[in-house]
């Protein structure tokens, strides 16, 4: 059983930054960050493998978002820079068996944290 708790969401002006945290209890192979905007399907944002450090980003966030992990703290971070109104969504972290942006590979999900880009 894996439990995940996200934090760090909030309001941010366009061009601003936020850092999301995902605190994890239990064993996992990969942690993914996903987001879902109102009326849209859930989208994979980034993922990181705990053992290999392999990282994948969605094209929409490359160069702006950075995923990292602190194994000592069992926490994965998502640093989000140059935020745009289109980044507004509920952000979820998830634990799964494969470092992929496809949500079906993830079995455990956090409750989500809201990120709102305000103009």
Secondary structure, 3 states (H helix, E strand, C coil): CCEEEEECCEEEECCCCEEEEEEEECCCCEEEEEEECCCCCCEEEEEEECCCCCEEECCCCCCCEEEEEECCCCEEEEEECCCCHHHCEEEEEEEECCCCCCHHHEEEECCCEEEEEEC
